[in-house]
Amino acid sequence: MAETLERFAGSAKQRLIRNAALAVCTATVMWVHLDSWTDGFKFAVLYQMRMPELEQAAIDPVYAFIDRELPLDAHLLMLNTNQGFYCRREFLADSFFEASQIAAWLGSGSSRDEVMTRLRTRGISHVLRFDQDWGFEYPPALRELLDDEQAAKRVYHRGEFEIFALR
């Protein structure tokens, strides 16, 4: 029994030494990185306080306009952008993989009236156009349609975004 107690005491000393060494190492690491930790907490608090402001700065104002001004049943065709995750309306986006298909679908219409028929058949009520050339050729009839104020009214233009309401 005395032998067991002696072994237990010896292992208790070893545990104490190991735990003390661990505590010293942990305290040293925390002390060395104290500035980083306090900065992290400070920025986390600032981020929480400014979250709505930062959220608004990260999202282009065109999507706020869509939410605020377009009818709830609006269906958008997004040209040269696929950032539909910001849009709270139904949309058809020409993402990297679909842009050529949308260009081909619209391109088979030889006149602005044919393009308008295709858009109406798909239920498209608005066109959101981002002014960025990704190398896909849309039919000239689409440009004619969007330039014709009798067929499409430009309801938004800011920066590189335009929104047209089809009539």
Backbone as CSV, one residue per row, in Angstrom:
resi,resn,N_x,N_y,N_z,CA_x,CA_y,CA_z,C_x,C_y,C_z
1,MET,0.808,-1.185,0.000,0.000,0.000,0.000,0.860,1.260,0.000
2,ALA,1.904,1.257,0.810,2.800,2.410,0.878,3.461,2.640,-0.476
3,GLU,3.770,1.548,-1.142,4.382,1.653,-2.471,3.425,2.300,-3.479
4,THR,2.162,1.961,-3.438,1.145,2.529,-4.323,0.979,4.017,-4.046
5,LEU,0.930,4.375,-2.760,0.807,5.788,-2.406,2.027,6.585,-2.869
6,GLU,3.205,5.972,-2.779,4.417,6.648,-3.227,4.377,6.871,-4.747
7,ARG,3.919,5.839,-5.503,3.794,5.996,-6.964,2.765,7.071,-7.303
8,PHE,1.640,7.067,-6.562,0.597,8.056,-6.786,1.123,9.460,-6.517
9,ALA,1.874,9.619,-5.453,2.449,10.926,-5.112,3.442,11.354,-6.175
10,GLY,4.235,10.398,-6.650,5.202,10.730,-7.699,4.491,11.166,-8.966
11,SER,3.430,10.499,-9.352,2.706,10.887,-10.555,1.965,12.194,-10.321
12,ALA,1.552,12.464,-9.081,0.892,13.742,-8.785,1.886,14.886,-8.953
13,LYS,3.136,14.661,-8.544,4.164,15.686,-8.737,4.395,15.927,-10.234
14,GLN,4.437,14.842,-10.971,4.652,14.973,-12.419,3.488,15.718,-13.069
15,ARG,2.271,15.384,-12.663,1.104,16.094,-13.203,1.163,17.567,-12.852
16,LEU,1.551,17.865,-11.626,1.651,19.251,-11.191,2.684,19.995,-12.024
17,ILE,3.821,19.387,-12.253,4.872,20.013,-13.062,4.380,20.211,-14.496
18,ARG,3.738,19.167,-15.064,3.215,19.289,-16.440,2.161,20.390,-16.527
19,ASN,1.246,20.421,-15.577,0.188,21.440,-15.591,0.760,22.842,-15.383
20,ALA,1.746,22.962,-14.523,2.377,24.268,-14.312,3.094,24.720,-15.581
21,ALA,3.807,23.793,-16.241,4.496,24.131,-17.497,3.490,24.546,-18.567
22,LEU,2.379,23.830,-18.646,1.333,24.173,-19.611,0.753,25.554,-19.308
23,ALA,0.527,25.837,-18.047,-0.020,27.146,-17.655,0.960,28.264,-17.996
24,VAL,2.246,28.048,-17.759,3.263,29.059,-18.081,3.331,29.283,-19.588
25,CYS,3.311,28.210,-20.367,3.351,28.339,-21.836,2.111,29.057,-22.353
26,THR,0.960,28.695,-21.826,-0.290,29.344,-22.254,-0.262,30.820,-21.909
27,ALA,0.166,31.150,-20.705,0.234,32.554,-20.284,1.218,33.328,-21.160
28,THR,2.342,32.698,-21.512,3.335,33.356,-22.366,2.763,33.641,-23.747
29,VAL,2.103,32.655,-24.340,1.500,32.846,-25.668,0.438,33.943,-25.612
30,MET,-0.381,33.925,-24.586,-1.425,34.948,-24.455,-0.808,36.336,-24.279
31,TRP,0.250,36.430,-23.501,0.899,37.718,-23.276,1.519,38.240,-24.574
32,VAL,2.193,37.358,-25.303,2.847,37.762,-26.553,1.811,38.249,-27.568
33,HIS,0.651,37.616,-27.596,-0.374,37.951,-28.600,-1.501,38.807,-28.031
34,LEU,-1.272,39.427,-26.903,-2.308,40.216,-26.250,-2.835,41.332,-27.150
35,ASP,-1.934,42.013,-27.878,-2.368,43.094,-28.780,-3.298,42.571,-29.869
36,SER,-2.953,41.428,-30.434,-3.801,40.845,-31.478,-5.172,40.490,-30.937
37,TRP,-5.214,39.940,-29.754,-6.490,39.554,-29.162,-7.346,40.775,-28.879
38,THR,-6.733,41.806,-28.288,-7.529,43.001,-27.970,-7.985,43.690,-29.246
39,ASP,-7.120,43.716,-30.273,-7.542,44.289,-31.564,-8.686,43.492,-32.156
40,GLY,-8.594,42.179,-32.068,-9.659,41.327,-32.604,-10.989,41.596,-31.923
41,PHE,-10.970,41.694,-30.616,-12.208,41.994,-29.883,-12.724,43.392,-30.229
42,LYS,-11.798,44.351,-30.338,-12.193,45.724,-30.668,-12.862,45.768,-32.047
43,PHE,-12.246,45.095,-33.042,-12.821,45.101,-34.383,-14.129,44.324,-34.450
44,ALA,-14.244,43.272,-33.664,-15.505,42.519,-33.629,-16.631,43.400,-33.105
45,VAL,-16.365,44.179,-32.066,-17.381,45.089,-31.518,-17.721,46.168,-32.536
46,LEU,-16.691,46.762,-33.175,-16.947,47.790,-34.197,-17.738,47.222,-35.371
47,TYR,-17.399,46.007,-35.792,-18.108,45.369,-36.900,-19.580,45.173,-36.550
48,GLN,-19.851,44.696,-35.342,-21.236,44.491,-34.920,-21.998,45.814,-34.895
49,MET,-21.344,46.881,-34.474,-22.006,48.180,-34.399,-22.281,48.734,-35.793
50,ARG,-21.394,48.474,-36.755,-21.511,49.042,-38.104,-22.069,48.059,-39.124
51,MET,-22.577,46.911,-38.698,-23.009,45.879,-39.630,-24.003,46.388,-40.676
52,PRO,-25.070,47.103,-40.315,-25.998,47.583,-41.353,-25.318,48.497,-42.370
53,GLU,-24.452,49.355,-41.895,-23.727,50.270,-42.787,-22.808,49.504,-43.730
54,LEU,-22.092,48.524,-43.201,-21.194,47.729,-44.031,-21.963,46.877,-45.028
55,GLU,-23.099,46.356,-44.607,-23.951,45.559,-45.485,-24.392,46.398,-46.691
56,GLN,-24.825,47.618,-46.410,-25.281,48.505,-47.484,-24.135,48.869,-48.423
57,ALA,-22.935,49.054,-47.884,-21.786,49.419,-48.712,-21.357,48.266,-49.613
58,ALA,-21.621,47.042,-49.206,-21.180,45.874,-49.976,-22.110,45.547,-51.135
59,ILE,-23.343,46.025,-51.087,-24.340,45.693,-52.105,-24.588,46.921,-52.971
60,ASP,-24.528,46.732,-54.278,-24.741,47.853,-55.188,-26.147,48.422,-55.001
61,PRO,-26.294,49.746,-55.071,-27.606,50.377,-54.874,-28.680,49.933,-55.860
62,VAL,-28.305,49.357,-56.980,-29.312,48.910,-57.939,-30.249,47.886,-57.303
63,TYR,-29.720,47.041,-56.403,-30.556,46.014,-55.779,-31.506,46.615,-54.751
64,ALA,-31.089,47.692,-54.097,-32.003,48.411,-53.198,-33.118,49.047,-54.015
65,PHE,-32.778,49.575,-55.192,-33.796,50.146,-56.076,-34.796,49.072,-56.499
66,ILE,-34.307,47.913,-56.867,-35.191,46.813,-57.272,-36.146,46.469,-56.134
67,ASP,-35.617,46.329,-54.929,-36.453,45.988,-53.772,-37.489,47.062,-53.476
68,ARG,-37.074,48.299,-53.627,-37.925,49.424,-53.244,-38.930,49.804,-54.333
69,GLU,-38.521,49.741,-55.597,-39.300,50.349,-56.672,-39.993,49.375,-57.624
70,LEU,-39.444,48.208,-57.826,-40.049,47.309,-58.813,-41.187,46.516,-58.178
71,PRO,-42.205,46.192,-58.973,-43.326,45.398,-58.433,-42.840,44.043,-57.920
72,LEU,-43.552,43.519,-56.949,-43.173,42.224,-56.375,-43.221,41.105,-57.403
73,ASP,-44.066,41.250,-58.428,-44.172,40.204,-59.443,-43.267,40.461,-60.655
74,ALA,-42.320,41.389,-60.515,-41.388,41.675,-61.613,-40.515,40.452,-61.888
75,HIS,-40.253,40.220,-63.163,-39.344,39.153,-63.601,-38.243,39.826,-64.409
76,LEU,-37.014,39.701,-63.946,-35.888,40.387,-64.572,-35.051,39.457,-65.430
77,LEU,-34.554,40.011,-66.517,-33.507,39.371,-67.287,-32.243,40.150,-66.953
78,MET,-31.257,39.477,-66.379,-30.003,40.123,-66.017,-28.986,39.867,-67.111
79,LEU,-28.489,40.937,-67.692,-27.497,40.826,-68.752,-26.132,41.269,-68.231
80,ASN,-25.128,40.471,-68.474,-23.740,40.728,-68.090,-23.512,40.713,-66.586
81,THR,-24.441,40.169,-65.846,-24.256,39.982,-64.412,-25.049,38.758,-63.973
82,ASN,-24.561,38.116,-62.949,-25.287,36.978,-62.385,-25.406,37.120,-60.870
83,GLN,-25.380,38.334,-60.386,-25.447,38.568,-58.941,-26.886,38.556,-58.460
84,GLY,-27.559,37.487,-58.765,-28.955,37.354,-58.391,-29.178,37.128,-56.912
85,PHE,-28.135,36.774,-56.186,-28.309,36.542,-54.752,-28.655,37.828,-54.015
86,TYR,-28.466,38.988,-54.641,-28.868,40.256,-54.033,-30.285,40.653,-54.442
87,CYS,-30.856,39.960,-55.388,-32.136,40.344,-55.986,-33.284,39.578,-55.337
88,ARG,-34.297,40.322,-54.903,-35.455,39.687,-54.263,-36.646,39.615,-55.216
89,ARG,-36.365,39.447,-56.481,-37.393,39.251,-57.499,-36.995,38.046,-58.334
90,GLU,-37.968,37.504,-59.057,-37.655,36.409,-59.979,-36.717,36.950,-61.061
91,PHE,-35.756,36.142,-61.473,-34.816,36.618,-62.483,-34.270,35.454,-63.305
92,LEU,-33.796,35.822,-64.476,-33.068,34.928,-65.357,-31.728,35.611,-65.586
93,ALA,-30.651,34.992,-65.155,-29.331,35.624,-65.218,-28.460,34.937,-66.246
94,ASP,-27.674,35.740,-66.930,-26.750,35.163,-67.904,-25.389,34.973,-67.240
95,SER,-25.305,33.939,-66.432,-24.040,33.639,-65.769,-23.027,33.199,-66.818
96,PHE,-21.835,32.945,-66.369,-20.745,32.575,-67.268,-21.141,31.434,-68.193
97,PHE,-21.862,30.455,-67.667,-22.205,29.281,-68.471,-23.465,29.481,-69.309
98,GLU,-24.333,30.418,-68.898,-25.599,30.596,-69.605,-25.609,31.789,-70.553
99,ALA,-24.624,32.667,-70.461,-24.638,33.885,-71.263,-24.724,33.577,-72.755
100,SER,-23.966,32.623,-73.201,-23.999,32.301,-74.624,-25.355,31.726,-75.015
101,GLN,-26.007,30.993,-74.101,-27.323,30.440,-74.396,-28.372,31.543,-74.473
102,ILE,-28.304,32.508,-73.588,-29.250,33.632,-73.638,-29.005,34.454,-74.886
103,ALA,-27.744,34.685,-75.229,-27.432,35.424,-76.457,-27.978,34.684,-77.677
104,ALA,-27.832,33.355,-77.691,-28.357,32.568,-78.814,-29.879,32.603,-78.830
105,TRP,-30.506,32.487,-77.658,-31.974,32.520,-77.561,-32.504,33.856,-78.069
106,LEU,-31.891,34.954,-77.643,-32.339,36.276,-78.114,-31.879,36.545,-79.537
107,GLY,-30.719,35.997,-79.877,-30.151,36.246,-81.199,-30.942,35.623,-82.322
108,SER,-31.726,34.613,-82.017,-32.513,33.998,-83.076,-33.700,34.890,-83.471
109,GLY,-33.963,35.924,-82.676,-34.975,36.915,-83.054,-34.327,37.972,-83.918
110,SER,-34.809,38.136,-85.125,-34.136,39.046,-86.060,-34.595,40.494,-85.918
111,SER,-35.724,40.716,-85.274,-36.204,42.091,-85.109,-36.465,42.363,-83.629
112,ARG,-36.614,43.631,-83.307,-36.890,43.984,-81.909,-38.239,43.429,-81.469
113,ASP,-39.188,43.321,-82.404,-40.490,42.745,-82.061,-40.366,41.256,-81.723
114,GLU,-39.520,40.547,-82.458,-39.298,39.127,-82.154,-38.602,38.956,-80.805
115,VAL,-37.641,39.827,-80.510,-36.965,39.776,-79.213,-37.967,40.068,-78.102
116,MET,-38.837,41.073,-78.312,-39.853,41.396,-77.308,-40.794,40.218,-77.103
117,THR,-41.169,39.545,-78.159,-42.039,38.366,-78.042,-41.356,37.278,-77.221
118,ARG,-40.085,37.051,-77.464,-39.344,36.043,-76.695,-39.297,36.403,-75.212
119,LEU,-39.051,37.673,-74.924,-38.996,38.115,-73.528,-40.358,37.972,-72.858
120,ARG,-41.395,38.382,-73.555,-42.752,38.293,-72.992,-43.162,36.824,-72.771
121,THR,-42.771,35.952,-73.701,-43.096,34.530,-73.572,-42.474,33.951,-72.299
122,ARG,-41.289,34.413,-71.949,-40.617,33.961,-70.717,-41.092,34.728,-69.484
123,GLY,-41.990,35.703,-69.671,-42.511,36.468,-68.539,-41.602,37.582,-68.072
124,ILE,-40.629,37.958,-68.871,-39.682,39.011,-68.490,-40.386,40.368,-68.549
125,SER,-40.345,41.094,-67.432,-40.964,42.422,-67.376,-39.920,43.534,-67.317
126,HIS,-38.698,43.198,-66.894,-37.636,44.190,-66.756,-36.304,43.590,-67.207
127,VAL,-35.432,44.444,-67.691,-34.085,44.020,-68.080,-33.089,44.822,-67.245
128,LEU,-32.251,44.107,-66.529,-31.150,44.719,-65.781,-29.892,44.483,-66.590
129,ARG,-29.260,45.588,-66.997,-28.058,45.463,-67.831,-26.875,46.064,-67.104
130,PHE,-25.831,45.257,-66.980,-24.559,45.710,-66.413,-23.645,45.999,-67.578
131,ASP,-23.097,47.199,-67.636,-22.283,47.622,-68.771,-20.862,47.067,-68.661
132,GLN,-20.749,45.793,-68.989,-19.460,45.106,-68.957,-19.437,44.151,-70.140
133,ASP,-18.399,44.223,-70.933,-18.292,43.341,-72.086,-17.548,42.072,-71.687
134,TRP,-18.275,40.964,-71.668,-17.682,39.674,-71.331,-17.382,38.861,-72.594
135,GLY,-17.568,39.469,-73.758,-17.251,38.781,-75.001,-18.414,38.057,-75.644
136,PHE,-19.624,38.224,-75.108,-20.798,37.607,-75.709,-21.536,38.657,-76.514
137,GLU,-21.881,38.308,-77.718,-22.583,39.231,-78.600,-24.087,39.034,-78.464
138,TYR,-24.751,40.047,-77.971,-26.215,40.025,-77.959,-26.695,40.591,-79.282
139,PRO,-27.871,40.200,-79.716,-28.331,40.632,-81.037,-28.563,42.146,-81.085
140,PRO,-28.285,42.755,-82.208,-28.557,44.187,-82.353,-30.029,44.514,-82.075
141,ALA,-30.925,43.570,-82.341,-32.360,43.795,-82.099,-32.639,44.041,-80.613
142,LEU,-31.853,43.440,-79.719,-32.030,43.681,-78.281,-31.662,45.126,-77.948
143,ARG,-30.561,45.597,-78.495,-30.153,46.995,-78.267,-31.209,47.941,-78.830
144,GLU,-31.723,47.622,-80.017,-32.785,48.446,-80.610,-34.010,48.491,-79.700
145,LEU,-34.361,47.355,-79.158,-35.512,47.275,-78.261,-35.294,48.148,-77.028
146,LEU,-34.137,48.031,-76.410,-33.868,48.803,-75.200,-33.713,50.293,-75.486
147,ASP,-33.305,50.649,-76.700,-33.181,52.063,-77.079,-34.515,52.687,-77.474
148,ASP,-35.511,51.870,-77.760,-36.821,52.355,-78.190,-37.683,52.677,-76.967
149,GLU,-37.909,53.956,-76.712,-38.666,54.370,-75.517,-40.128,53.927,-75.557
150,GLN,-40.636,53.598,-76.739,-42.006,53.084,-76.833,-42.095,51.639,-76.340
151,ALA,-40.965,50.921,-76.412,-40.949,49.501,-76.046,-40.347,49.259,-74.665
152,ALA,-39.387,50.083,-74.276,-38.688,49.879,-73.007,-38.354,51.241,-72.394
153,LYS,-38.797,51.423,-71.187,-38.525,52.679,-70.489,-37.383,52.466,-69.504
154,ARG,-36.354,53.298,-69.619,-35.248,53.189,-68.662,-35.704,53.790,-67.338
155,VAL,-35.746,52.951,-66.307,-36.234,53.402,-65.003,-35.102,53.577,-63.995
156,TYR,-33.914,53.157,-64.371,-32.777,53.284,-63.455,-31.501,53.353,-64.269
157,HIS,-30.630,54.275,-63.892,-29.289,54.325,-64.471,-28.356,54.940,-63.439
158,ARG,-27.421,54.149,-63.005,-26.413,54.643,-62.070,-25.171,53.800,-62.251
159,GLY,-24.061,54.466,-62.455,-22.815,53.727,-62.675,-22.937,52.850,-63.900
160,GLU,-22.655,51.593,-63.726,-22.673,50.664,-64.855,-23.971,49.876,-64.974
161,PHE,-24.957,50.189,-64.148,-26.226,49.465,-64.175,-27.338,50.299,-64.802
162,GLU,-28.167,49.601,-65.572,-29.389,50.184,-66.116,-30.512,49.172,-65.924
163,ILE,-31.703,49.691,-65.665,-32.895,48.834,-65.616,-33.902,49.407,-66.599
164,PHE,-34.466,48.527,-67.402,-35.492,48.898,-68.360,-36.768,48.163,-68.014
165,ALA,-37.879,48.904,-68.008,-39.206,48.295,-67.837,-39.772,48.089,-69.232
166,LEU,-40.092,46.853,-69.545,-40.668,46.568,-70.867,-42.134,46.998,-70.855
167,ARG,-42.553,47.606,-71.961,-43.947,48.109,-72.045,-44.816,47.144,-72.804
